[in-house]
Amino acid sequence: MKRYLIFVAIGPALGGFALLLVTTYLSGYWANTDAGEVAKLFKVFVTSLQYSYLFGFLPALMMCAIDDILFHVRRIGPVLRMLIVGGIAFLLAGFNYASHGSEYGVLQWILYGLVGFIPATVSSWLVHRFVEEPLPAAVAEPPAA
C-alpha cells in the first residue's frame, strides 16, 4: 500500500514539473532567462499542480502496478526493476506527447519520454529505499517421506 502512496504522491508532481520544463524549452522560452522568468515558471508550476495530479494520478498508478508486479519476480533486482519501469514510462510518455505538435523529431521524443521516465524511476527508487517489503514467498517443497 505504501508503494502506491509514494507513486501517487511523487509521480504527478515530478511529471508535471518535467512536462512544464520540456514545453518551455521547446517553445524557446529559455532563450533569455533571468530570475523573474524563473519565478514565473514556478508560479505556473504551482498553479497547474492540481491539473498535474488530476491527469497524472492514473498513469502513476499504472506504473506502480507494473513496479509491484516486477517486485514479485524473483530474478529481477531493484535496479533492473527501476530501469524497466522507467523504460516503459519513457515509451508511454513519448508515444503520448511527442506526436502532438507542429514539430516531430528525436529531440521531442527524448524530452517527452523523460517526462515519464523521471517520475517513474524516482518513485520506484523511493519505494526501494524507504519501504520495507517482505520478499516474495518461496514455494514450499513437500517433506520427503
mmCIF file of the C-alpha atoms, coordinates in Angstrom:
data_MODEL
# 
_entry.id   MODEL 
# 
loop_
_atom_site.group_PDB 
_atom_site.id 
_atom_site.type_symbol 
_atom_site.label_atom_id 
_atom_site.label_alt_id 
_atom_site.label_comp_id 
_atom_site.label_asym_id 
_atom_site.label_entity_id 
_atom_site.label_seq_id 
_atom_site.pdbx_PDB_ins_code 
_atom_site.Cartn_x 
_atom_site.Cartn_y 
_atom_site.Cartn_z 
_atom_site.occupancy 
_atom_site.B_iso_or_equiv 
_atom_site.pdbx_formal_charge 
_atom_site.auth_seq_id 
_atom_site.auth_comp_id 
_atom_site.auth_asym_id 
_atom_site.auth_atom_id 
_atom_site.pdbx_PDB_model_num 
ATOM 1   C CA . MET A 1 1   ? 0.000  0.000   0.000   1.00 0.00 ? 1   MET A CA 1 
ATOM 2   C CA . LYS A 1 2   ? 2.868  2.364   0.772   1.00 0.00 ? 2   LYS A CA 1 
ATOM 3   C CA . ARG A 1 3   ? 4.206  1.732   -2.727  1.00 0.00 ? 3   ARG A CA 1 
ATOM 4   C CA . TYR A 1 4   ? 1.036  3.132   -4.300  1.00 0.00 ? 4   TYR A CA 1 
ATOM 5   C CA . LEU A 1 5   ? 1.000  6.145   -1.986  1.00 0.00 ? 5   LEU A CA 1 
ATOM 6   C CA . ILE A 1 6   ? 4.571  7.050   -2.915  1.00 0.00 ? 6   ILE A CA 1 
ATOM 7   C CA . PHE A 1 7   ? 3.903  6.738   -6.638  1.00 0.00 ? 7   PHE A CA 1 
ATOM 8   C CA . VAL A 1 8   ? 0.738  8.834   -6.425  1.00 0.00 ? 8   VAL A CA 1 
ATOM 9   C CA . ALA A 1 9   ? 2.279  11.485  -4.164  1.00 0.00 ? 9   ALA A CA 1 
ATOM 10  C CA . ILE A 1 10  ? 5.573  11.945  -6.027  1.00 0.00 ? 10  ILE A CA 1 
ATOM 11  C CA . GLY A 1 11  ? 4.881  10.919  -9.639  1.00 0.00 ? 11  GLY A CA 1 
ATOM 12  C CA . PRO A 1 12  ? 2.371  13.531  -10.820 1.00 0.00 ? 12  PRO A CA 1 
ATOM 13  C CA . ALA A 1 13  ? 4.305  16.425  -9.278  1.00 0.00 ? 13  ALA A CA 1 
ATOM 14  C CA . LEU A 1 14  ? 7.614  15.384  -10.842 1.00 0.00 ? 14  LEU A CA 1 
ATOM 15  C CA . GLY A 1 15  ? 5.941  14.584  -14.147 1.00 0.00 ? 15  GLY A CA 1 
ATOM 16  C CA . GLY A 1 16  ? 4.100  17.900  -14.209 1.00 0.00 ? 16  GLY A CA 1 
ATOM 17  C CA . PHE A 1 17  ? 7.292  19.822  -13.489 1.00 0.00 ? 17  PHE A CA 1 
ATOM 18  C CA . ALA A 1 18  ? 9.215  17.866  -16.117 1.00 0.00 ? 18  ALA A CA 1 
ATOM 19  C CA . LEU A 1 19  ? 6.447  18.476  -18.660 1.00 0.00 ? 19  LEU A CA 1 
ATOM 20  C CA . LEU A 1 20  ? 6.491  22.198  -17.870 1.00 0.00 ? 20  LEU A CA 1 
ATOM 21  C CA . LEU A 1 21  ? 10.269 22.318  -18.342 1.00 0.00 ? 21  LEU A CA 1 
ATOM 22  C CA . VAL A 1 22  ? 10.102 20.430  -21.633 1.00 0.00 ? 22  VAL A CA 1 
ATOM 23  C CA . THR A 1 23  ? 7.333  22.566  -23.084 1.00 0.00 ? 23  THR A CA 1 
ATOM 24  C CA . THR A 1 24  ? 9.038  25.808  -22.069 1.00 0.00 ? 24  THR A CA 1 
ATOM 25  C CA . TYR A 1 25  ? 12.324 24.614  -23.556 1.00 0.00 ? 25  TYR A CA 1 
ATOM 26  C CA . LEU A 1 26  ? 10.742 23.511  -26.831 1.00 0.00 ? 26  LEU A CA 1 
ATOM 27  C CA . SER A 1 27  ? 8.823  26.775  -27.139 1.00 0.00 ? 27  SER A CA 1 
ATOM 28  C CA . GLY A 1 28  ? 12.035 28.798  -26.961 1.00 0.00 ? 28  GLY A CA 1 
ATOM 29  C CA . TYR A 1 29  ? 11.202 30.359  -23.617 1.00 0.00 ? 29  TYR A CA 1 
ATOM 30  C CA . TRP A 1 30  ? 14.655 29.659  -22.156 1.00 0.00 ? 30  TRP A CA 1 
ATOM 31  C CA . ALA A 1 31  ? 16.476 31.873  -24.692 1.00 0.00 ? 31  ALA A CA 1 
ATOM 32  C CA . ASN A 1 32  ? 16.958 34.786  -22.241 1.00 0.00 ? 32  ASN A CA 1 
ATOM 33  C CA . THR A 1 33  ? 16.205 33.742  -18.723 1.00 0.00 ? 33  THR A CA 1 
ATOM 34  C CA . ASP A 1 34  ? 16.537 35.844  -15.607 1.00 0.00 ? 34  ASP A CA 1 
ATOM 35  C CA . ALA A 1 35  ? 15.286 35.468  -12.044 1.00 0.00 ? 35  ALA A CA 1 
ATOM 36  C CA . GLY A 1 36  ? 11.890 36.957  -12.894 1.00 0.00 ? 36  GLY A CA 1 
ATOM 37  C CA . GLU A 1 37  ? 11.302 34.429  -15.649 1.00 0.00 ? 37  GLU A CA 1 
ATOM 38  C CA . VAL A 1 38  ? 12.251 31.547  -13.352 1.00 0.00 ? 38  VAL A CA 1 
ATOM 39  C CA . ALA A 1 39  ? 9.837  32.913  -10.743 1.00 0.00 ? 39  ALA A CA 1 
ATOM 40  C CA . LYS A 1 40  ? 7.094  32.939  -13.393 1.00 0.00 ? 40  LYS A CA 1 
ATOM 41  C CA . LEU A 1 41  ? 7.924  29.329  -14.234 1.00 0.00 ? 41  LEU A CA 1 
ATOM 42  C CA . PHE A 1 42  ? 7.494  28.247  -10.614 1.00 0.00 ? 42  PHE A CA 1 
ATOM 43  C CA . LYS A 1 43  ? 4.286  30.274  -10.328 1.00 0.00 ? 43  LYS A CA 1 
ATOM 44  C CA . VAL A 1 44  ? 2.889  28.449  -13.352 1.00 0.00 ? 44  VAL A CA 1 
ATOM 45  C CA . PHE A 1 45  ? 4.011  25.146  -11.831 1.00 0.00 ? 45  PHE A CA 1 
ATOM 46  C CA . VAL A 1 46  ? 2.244  25.837  -8.542  1.00 0.00 ? 46  VAL A CA 1 
ATOM 47  C CA . THR A 1 47  ? -0.952 26.991  -10.241 1.00 0.00 ? 47  THR A CA 1 
ATOM 48  C CA . SER A 1 48  ? -1.001 23.975  -12.579 1.00 0.00 ? 48  SER A CA 1 
ATOM 49  C CA . LEU A 1 49  ? -0.126 21.423  -9.892  1.00 0.00 ? 49  LEU A CA 1 
ATOM 50  C CA . GLN A 1 50  ? -3.759 20.466  -9.381  1.00 0.00 ? 50  GLN A CA 1 
ATOM 51  C CA . TYR A 1 51  ? -4.017 19.516  -13.062 1.00 0.00 ? 51  TYR A CA 1 
ATOM 52  C CA . SER A 1 52  ? -0.790 17.541  -12.840 1.00 0.00 ? 52  SER A CA 1 
ATOM 53  C CA . TYR A 1 53  ? -2.366 15.428  -10.116 1.00 0.00 ? 53  TYR A CA 1 
ATOM 54  C CA . LEU A 1 54  ? -5.681 15.205  -11.953 1.00 0.00 ? 54  LEU A CA 1 
ATOM 55  C CA . PHE A 1 55  ? -4.114 13.888  -15.158 1.00 0.00 ? 55  PHE A CA 1 
ATOM 56  C CA . GLY A 1 56  ? -1.132 12.121  -13.587 1.00 0.00 ? 56  GLY A CA 1 
ATOM 57  C CA . PHE A 1 57  ? -2.994 10.080  -10.993 1.00 0.00 ? 57  PHE A CA 1 
ATOM 58  C CA . LEU A 1 58  ? -3.894 7.111   -13.223 1.00 0.00 ? 58  LEU A CA 1 
ATOM 59  C CA . PRO A 1 59  ? -0.554 6.907   -15.079 1.00 0.00 ? 59  PRO A CA 1 
ATOM 60  C CA . ALA A 1 60  ? 1.220  6.905   -11.706 1.00 0.00 ? 60  ALA A CA 1 
ATOM 61  C CA . LEU A 1 61  ? -0.990 4.055   -10.519 1.00 0.00 ? 61  LEU A CA 1 
ATOM 62  C CA . MET A 1 62  ? -0.308 2.124   -13.722 1.00 0.00 ? 62  MET A CA 1 
ATOM 63  C CA . MET A 1 63  ? 3.449  2.492   -13.314 1.00 0.00 ? 63  MET A CA 1 
ATOM 64  C CA . CYS A 1 64  ? 3.122  1.461   -9.688  1.00 0.00 ? 64  CYS A CA 1 
ATOM 65  C CA . ALA A 1 65  ? 1.207  -1.658  -10.667 1.00 0.00 ? 65  ALA A CA 1 
ATOM 66  C CA . ILE A 1 66  ? 3.993  -2.593  -13.081 1.00 0.00 ? 66  ILE A CA 1 
ATOM 67  C CA . ASP A 1 67  ? 6.554  -1.933  -10.352 1.00 0.00 ? 67  ASP A CA 1 
ATOM 68  C CA . ASP A 1 68  ? 4.561  -4.102  -7.946  1.00 0.00 ? 68  ASP A CA 1 
ATOM 69  C CA . ILE A 1 69  ? 4.335  -6.957  -10.451 1.00 0.00 ? 69  ILE A CA 1 
ATOM 70  C CA . LEU A 1 70  ? 8.063  -6.786  -11.162 1.00 0.00 ? 70  LEU A CA 1 
ATOM 71  C CA . PHE A 1 71  ? 8.802  -6.766  -7.426  1.00 0.00 ? 71  PHE A CA 1 
ATOM 72  C CA . HIS A 1 72  ? 7.278  -10.229 -7.162  1.00 0.00 ? 72  HIS A CA 1 
ATOM 73  C CA . VAL A 1 73  ? 9.508  -11.618 -9.914  1.00 0.00 ? 73  VAL A CA 1 
ATOM 74  C CA . ARG A 1 74  ? 12.399 -13.082 -8.013  1.00 0.00 ? 74  ARG A CA 1 
ATOM 75  C CA . ARG A 1 75  ? 15.090 -12.744 -10.662 1.00 0.00 ? 75  ARG A CA 1 
ATOM 76  C CA . ILE A 1 76  ? 14.583 -9.030  -11.178 1.00 0.00 ? 76  ILE A CA 1 
ATOM 77  C CA . GLY A 1 77  ? 16.643 -6.906  -8.801  1.00 0.00 ? 77  GLY A CA 1 
ATOM 78  C CA . PRO A 1 78  ? 15.778 -3.380  -7.672  1.00 0.00 ? 78  PRO A CA 1 
ATOM 79  C CA . VAL A 1 79  ? 17.972 -1.557  -10.200 1.00 0.00 ? 79  VAL A CA 1 
ATOM 80  C CA . LEU A 1 80  ? 16.677 -3.585  -13.134 1.00 0.00 ? 80  LEU A CA 1 
ATOM 81  C CA . ARG A 1 81  ? 13.114 -3.077  -11.873 1.00 0.00 ? 81  ARG A CA 1 
ATOM 82  C CA . MET A 1 82  ? 13.640 0.702   -11.759 1.00 0.00 ? 82  MET A CA 1 
ATOM 83  C CA . LEU A 1 83  ? 15.038 0.692   -15.289 1.00 0.00 ? 83  LEU A CA 1 
ATOM 84  C CA . ILE A 1 84  ? 12.207 -1.456  -16.659 1.00 0.00 ? 84  ILE A CA 1 
ATOM 85  C CA . VAL A 1 85  ? 9.537  0.721   -15.044 1.00 0.00 ? 85  VAL A CA 1 
ATOM 86  C CA . GLY A 1 86  ? 11.324 3.868   -16.248 1.00 0.00 ? 86  GLY A CA 1 
ATOM 87  C CA . GLY A 1 87  ? 11.691 2.455   -19.755 1.00 0.00 ? 87  GLY A CA 1 
ATOM 88  C CA . ILE A 1 88  ? 8.009  1.584   -20.005 1.00 0.00 ? 88  ILE A CA 1 
ATOM 89  C CA . ALA A 1 89  ? 7.072  5.052   -18.712 1.00 0.00 ? 89  ALA A CA 1 
ATOM 90  C CA . PHE A 1 90  ? 9.522  6.597   -21.218 1.00 0.00 ? 90  PHE A CA 1 
ATOM 91  C CA . LEU A 1 91  ? 7.872  4.792   -24.122 1.00 0.00 ? 91  LEU A CA 1 
ATOM 92  C CA . LEU A 1 92  ? 4.336  5.574   -22.991 1.00 0.00 ? 92  LEU A CA 1 
ATOM 93  C CA . ALA A 1 93  ? 5.051  9.268   -22.423 1.00 0.00 ? 93  ALA A CA 1 
ATOM 94  C CA . GLY A 1 94  ? 6.958  9.504   -25.689 1.00 0.00 ? 94  GLY A CA 1 
ATOM 95  C CA . PHE A 1 95  ? 4.071  7.994   -27.651 1.00 0.00 ? 95  PHE A CA 1 
ATOM 96  C CA . ASN A 1 96  ? 1.560  10.130  -25.775 1.00 0.00 ? 96  ASN A CA 1 
ATOM 97  C CA . TYR A 1 97  ? 3.170  13.558  -26.052 1.00 0.00 ? 97  TYR A CA 1 
ATOM 98  C CA . ALA A 1 98  ? 5.750  13.595  -28.844 1.00 0.00 ? 98  ALA A CA 1 
ATOM 99  C CA . SER A 1 99  ? 3.384  13.193  -31.760 1.00 0.00 ? 99  SER A CA 1 
ATOM 100 C CA . HIS A 1 100 ? 1.234  16.176  -30.740 1.00 0.00 ? 100 HIS A CA 1 
ATOM 101 C CA . GLY A 1 101 ? 2.606  19.388  -32.088 1.00 0.00 ? 101 GLY A CA 1 
ATOM 102 C CA . SER A 1 102 ? 3.983  21.100  -35.110 1.00 0.00 ? 102 SER A CA 1 
ATOM 103 C CA . GLU A 1 103 ? 7.441  19.583  -34.806 1.00 0.00 ? 103 GLU A CA 1 
ATOM 104 C CA . TYR A 1 104 ? 8.162  15.903  -34.539 1.00 0.00 ? 104 TYR A CA 1 
ATOM 105 C CA . GLY A 1 105 ? 11.651 14.569  -34.114 1.00 0.00 ? 105 GLY A CA 1 
ATOM 106 C CA . VAL A 1 106 ? 14.128 12.706  -31.981 1.00 0.00 ? 106 VAL A CA 1 
ATOM 107 C CA . LEU A 1 107 ? 14.690 15.613  -29.582 1.00 0.00 ? 107 LEU A CA 1 
ATOM 108 C CA . GLN A 1 108 ? 10.975 15.989  -28.875 1.00 0.00 ? 108 GLN A CA 1 
ATOM 109 C CA . TRP A 1 109 ? 10.626 12.242  -28.443 1.00 0.00 ? 109 TRP A CA 1 
ATOM 110 C CA . ILE A 1 110 ? 13.502 12.033  -25.965 1.00 0.00 ? 110 ILE A CA 1 
ATOM 111 C CA . LEU A 1 111 ? 12.421 15.088  -23.971 1.00 0.00 ? 111 LEU A CA 1 
ATOM 112 C CA . TYR A 1 112 ? 8.808  13.979  -23.721 1.00 0.00 ? 112 TYR A CA 1 
ATOM 113 C CA . GLY A 1 113 ? 9.947  10.448  -22.889 1.00 0.00 ? 113 GLY A CA 1 
ATOM 114 C CA . LEU A 1 114 ? 11.894 11.858  -19.954 1.00 0.00 ? 114 LEU A CA 1 
ATOM 115 C CA . VAL A 1 115 ? 8.606  13.285  -18.661 1.00 0.00 ? 115 VAL A CA 1 
ATOM 116 C CA . GLY A 1 116 ? 7.557  9.693   -17.972 1.00 0.00 ? 116 GLY A CA 1 
ATOM 117 C CA . PHE A 1 117 ? 10.969 8.250   -17.154 1.00 0.00 ? 117 PHE A CA 1 
ATOM 118 C CA . ILE A 1 118 ? 11.933 10.664  -14.378 1.00 0.00 ? 118 ILE A CA 1 
ATOM 119 C CA . PRO A 1 119 ? 8.880  10.321  -12.092 1.00 0.00 ? 119 PRO A CA 1 
ATOM 120 C CA . ALA A 1 120 ? 8.580  6.555   -12.587 1.00 0.00 ? 120 ALA A CA 1 
ATOM 121 C CA . THR A 1 121 ? 12.251 5.906   -11.851 1.00 0.00 ? 121 THR A CA 1 
ATOM 122 C CA . VAL A 1 122 ? 12.400 8.263   -8.875  1.00 0.00 ? 122 VAL A CA 1 
ATOM 123 C CA . SER A 1 123 ? 9.206  6.804   -7.399  1.00 0.00 ? 123 SER A CA 1 
ATOM 124 C CA . SER A 1 124 ? 10.477 3.259   -7.873  1.00 0.00 ? 124 SER A CA 1 
ATOM 125 C CA . TRP A 1 125 ? 13.778 4.201   -6.228  1.00 0.00 ? 125 TRP A CA 1 
ATOM 126 C CA . LEU A 1 126 ? 11.980 5.814   -3.286  1.00 0.00 ? 126 LEU A CA 1 
ATOM 127 C CA . VAL A 1 127 ? 9.905  2.675   -2.806  1.00 0.00 ? 127 VAL A CA 1 
ATOM 128 C CA . HIS A 1 128 ? 13.031 0.532   -2.862  1.00 0.00 ? 128 HIS A CA 1 
ATOM 129 C CA . ARG A 1 129 ? 14.864 2.870   -0.498  1.00 0.00 ? 129 ARG A CA 1 
ATOM 130 C CA . PHE A 1 130 ? 12.216 3.625   2.119   1.00 0.00 ? 130 PHE A CA 1 
ATOM 131 C CA . VAL A 1 131 ? 9.555  0.897   2.058   1.00 0.00 ? 131 VAL A CA 1 
ATOM 132 C CA . GLU A 1 132 ? 10.414 -2.355  3.734   1.00 0.00 ? 132 GLU A CA 1 
ATOM 133 C CA . GLU A 1 133 ? 8.504  -5.084  1.961   1.00 0.00 ? 133 GLU A CA 1 
ATOM 134 C CA . PRO A 1 134 ? 8.775  -8.798  2.551   1.00 0.00 ? 134 PRO A CA 1 
ATOM 135 C CA . LEU A 1 135 ? 10.471 -10.808 -0.142  1.00 0.00 ? 135 LEU A CA 1 
ATOM 136 C CA . PRO A 1 136 ? 8.198  -12.883 -2.364  1.00 0.00 ? 136 PRO A CA 1 
ATOM 137 C CA . ALA A 1 137 ? 7.355  -16.162 -0.707  1.00 0.00 ? 137 ALA A CA 1 
ATOM 138 C CA . ALA A 1 138 ? 9.133  -19.235 -1.955  1.00 0.00 ? 138 ALA A CA 1 
ATOM 139 C CA . VAL A 1 139 ? 7.188  -22.288 -2.988  1.00 0.00 ? 139 VAL A CA 1 
ATOM 140 C CA . ALA A 1 140 ? 7.403  -24.762 -0.151  1.00 0.00 ? 140 ALA A CA 1 
ATOM 141 C CA . GLU A 1 141 ? 8.534  -28.247 -1.078  1.00 0.00 ? 141 GLU A CA 1 
ATOM 142 C CA . PRO A 1 142 ? 6.637  -31.130 0.460   1.00 0.00 ? 142 PRO A CA 1 
ATOM 143 C CA . PRO A 1 143 ? 8.587  -33.090 3.074   1.00 0.00 ? 143 PRO A CA 1 
ATOM 144 C CA . ALA A 1 144 ? 10.253 -36.261 1.882   1.00 0.00 ? 144 ALA A CA 1 
ATOM 145 C CA . ALA A 1 145 ? 8.561  -39.431 3.066   1.00 0.00 ? 145 ALA A CA 1 
# 
